[in-house]
């Protein structure tokens, strides 16, 4: 193997292990409230301005959360739009496995039920399956406005879409916990 190829491979390996140019993950803890009251069981997703990075967490009984990125604690430095949704079903700590037929069957059934409730038909089924497949492949966020997340959230819909959420957070944050204050309008 030539010396040049060896150096390139070594550099790529080291970048993968320690992270190149990003400064690594920064701890982000926060609390979600709706009209001043803690929100339990919500999913908080930070989406970078360019949409290339996401970090997420679930809130506990006191509305507290700690972000993770690809199953590692923290988020990469940058500015993020914050999405907050709460479904009738409790969030799970793991992204669904798109290669598991039972998981995909359950997600399809849940999506069809949500479609019937909202009267949208079968289009939401495909979107939900695509969302879950994306999440299962590296923790990516669903595309803004896709799937039934906004229509099935128990929180105001504006917080479920990158285009409409008014919440922006800088990482690393100036102080912790980061307050995510939702309002019913």
C-alpha positions as CSV (number, residue, x, y, z in Angstrom):
1,X,0.0,0.0,0.0
2,X,1.4,3.4,-0.9
3,X,2.3,5.8,1.8
4,X,-0.1,8.4,0.5
5,X,-3.1,5.9,0.6
6,X,-2.1,4.8,4.1
7,X,-2.0,8.5,5.3
8,X,-5.5,9.2,3.8
9,X,-7.0,6.1,5.4
10,X,-5.4,6.9,8.7
11,X,-6.7,10.5,8.6
12,X,-10.2,9.3,7.7
13,X,-10.2,6.8,10.5
14,X,-9.1,9.4,13.1
15,X,-11.7,11.8,11.9
16,X,-14.3,9.2,12.3
17,X,-13.2,8.4,15.8
18,X,-12.8,11.9,17.2
19,X,-15.0,14.0,14.9
20,X,-13.5,16.4,12.4
21,X,-14.3,20.1,12.4
22,X,-17.4,19.8,14.5
23,X,-15.9,20.3,17.9
24,X,-17.6,17.1,19.1
25,X,-21.0,16.8,20.7
26,X,-22.1,19.4,23.3
27,X,-24.4,18.5,26.2
28,X,-27.9,19.8,25.9
29,X,-30.4,19.4,28.7
30,X,-33.7,21.2,28.8
31,X,-37.3,21.4,30.0
32,X,-40.4,21.6,27.9
33,X,-43.5,23.4,29.2
34,X,-46.8,24.2,27.7
35,X,-48.4,27.4,29.1
36,X,-46.0,27.0,32.1
37,X,-46.8,23.4,32.9
38,X,-44.3,20.5,32.3
39,X,-45.0,18.3,29.2
40,X,-44.4,14.6,29.9
41,X,-43.9,12.1,27.1
42,X,-43.1,14.5,24.3
43,X,-40.5,14.0,21.6
44,X,-38.1,16.9,21.2
45,X,-36.1,17.1,18.0
46,X,-33.4,19.6,17.1
47,X,-33.0,20.1,13.3
48,X,-30.0,22.0,12.0
49,X,-30.6,25.0,9.8
50,X,-29.5,23.1,6.7
51,X,-31.5,20.0,7.8
52,X,-28.4,17.8,7.8
53,X,-28.2,17.1,11.5
54,X,-30.7,16.1,14.1
55,X,-30.7,15.3,17.8
56,X,-33.7,14.1,19.8
57,X,-35.0,13.2,23.2
58,X,-38.1,12.3,25.1
59,X,-39.4,14.3,28.1
60,X,-39.9,12.8,31.5
61,X,-42.7,13.5,34.0
62,X,-41.2,17.0,34.8
63,X,-40.7,17.9,31.1
64,X,-36.9,17.3,31.3
65,X,-34.9,16.0,28.4
66,X,-31.3,15.3,27.4
67,X,-30.5,15.3,23.7
68,X,-28.8,12.4,21.9
69,X,-27.3,12.2,18.4
70,X,-27.0,8.7,16.9
71,X,-27.4,7.2,20.4
72,X,-24.6,9.4,21.8
73,X,-25.3,12.1,24.4
74,X,-25.3,15.7,23.1
75,X,-25.7,17.6,19.8
76,X,-23.2,19.1,17.3
77,X,-22.6,22.8,17.6
78,X,-24.8,25.0,15.5
79,X,-28.2,26.6,15.3
80,X,-31.3,24.4,15.4
81,X,-35.0,24.7,14.9
82,X,-36.8,22.8,17.7
83,X,-39.7,20.5,17.0
84,X,-41.9,19.2,19.8
85,X,-44.6,16.6,19.3
86,X,-46.6,14.4,21.7
87,X,-48.6,11.5,20.4
88,X,-51.2,9.4,22.1
89,X,-48.6,6.6,22.2
90,X,-45.6,6.9,24.5
91,X,-42.3,7.6,22.7
92,X,-39.7,5.0,22.7
93,X,-36.0,5.6,23.5
94,X,-34.9,3.7,20.4
95,X,-35.6,4.4,16.7
96,X,-37.7,1.7,15.1
97,X,-35.9,-1.0,13.2
98,X,-37.1,-0.7,9.6
99,X,-35.8,-4.2,8.8
100,X,-38.1,-5.8,11.4
101,X,-41.4,-6.8,9.7
102,X,-43.4,-6.7,12.9
103,X,-42.3,-3.1,13.6
104,X,-43.2,-2.0,10.1
105,X,-46.5,-3.8,10.3
106,X,-47.3,-2.1,13.6
107,X,-46.3,1.3,12.3
108,X,-48.4,0.8,9.2
109,X,-51.4,-0.1,11.3
110,X,-50.9,3.0,13.6
111,X,-50.5,5.2,10.5
112,X,-53.6,3.8,8.9
113,X,-55.5,4.5,12.1
114,X,-54.2,8.0,12.3
115,X,-55.2,8.5,8.6
116,X,-58.7,7.4,9.3
117,X,-59.0,9.7,12.2
118,X,-57.8,12.7,10.2
119,X,-59.6,11.6,7.0
120,X,-56.5,11.8,4.8
121,X,-56.6,8.3,3.3
122,X,-53.6,6.1,2.6
123,X,-50.9,8.7,1.8
124,X,-50.0,9.1,5.4
125,X,-49.1,5.3,5.6
126,X,-46.3,5.7,3.0
127,X,-45.0,8.9,4.7
128,X,-45.0,7.3,8.1
129,X,-43.1,4.2,6.8
130,X,-40.6,6.4,5.1
131,X,-40.2,8.5,8.3
132,X,-39.5,5.4,10.3
133,X,-37.1,4.0,7.8
134,X,-35.2,7.3,7.8
135,X,-35.0,7.4,11.6
136,X,-33.9,3.8,11.7
137,X,-31.0,4.6,9.3
138,X,-28.8,7.0,11.4
139,X,-31.3,8.9,13.5
140,X,-32.4,11.4,10.8
141,X,-35.4,13.5,11.3
142,X,-38.4,13.1,9.1
143,X,-38.8,15.7,6.3
144,X,-40.7,18.8,7.4
145,X,-44.4,18.5,7.0
146,X,-44.4,14.7,6.1
147,X,-46.4,12.1,7.8
148,X,-49.1,12.4,10.4
149,X,-46.9,13.9,13.2
150,X,-48.3,17.4,13.0
151,X,-52.0,16.3,12.7
152,X,-51.7,13.6,15.5
153,X,-49.7,15.7,18.0
154,X,-51.4,16.5,21.2
155,X,-49.5,19.8,21.2
156,X,-50.1,22.9,19.0
157,X,-49.3,21.9,15.4
158,X,-46.9,24.8,14.8
159,X,-44.3,23.1,17.0
160,X,-44.3,19.9,14.8
161,X,-42.9,21.5,11.6
162,X,-39.5,23.1,10.8
163,X,-41.3,25.7,8.7
164,X,-43.6,26.9,11.4
165,X,-41.9,26.3,14.7
166,X,-40.9,29.6,16.3
167,X,-38.3,28.0,18.6
168,X,-34.6,28.2,17.7
169,X,-31.7,27.1,19.9
170,X,-28.0,27.6,19.7
171,X,-25.7,24.7,20.6
172,X,-23.8,24.7,22.8
173,X,-26.4,26.6,24.8
174,X,-25.6,29.7,26.9
175,X,-27.1,28.1,30.0
176,X,-28.7,24.8,31.0
177,X,-31.4,23.7,31.2
178,X,-32.6,25.1,27.9
179,X,-36.2,26.3,28.3
180,X,-38.5,25.1,25.5
181,X,-41.7,27.1,26.3
182,X,-44.7,26.2,24.2
183,X,-47.9,28.2,24.1
184,X,-51.4,27.3,23.1
185,X,-51.6,30.8,21.4
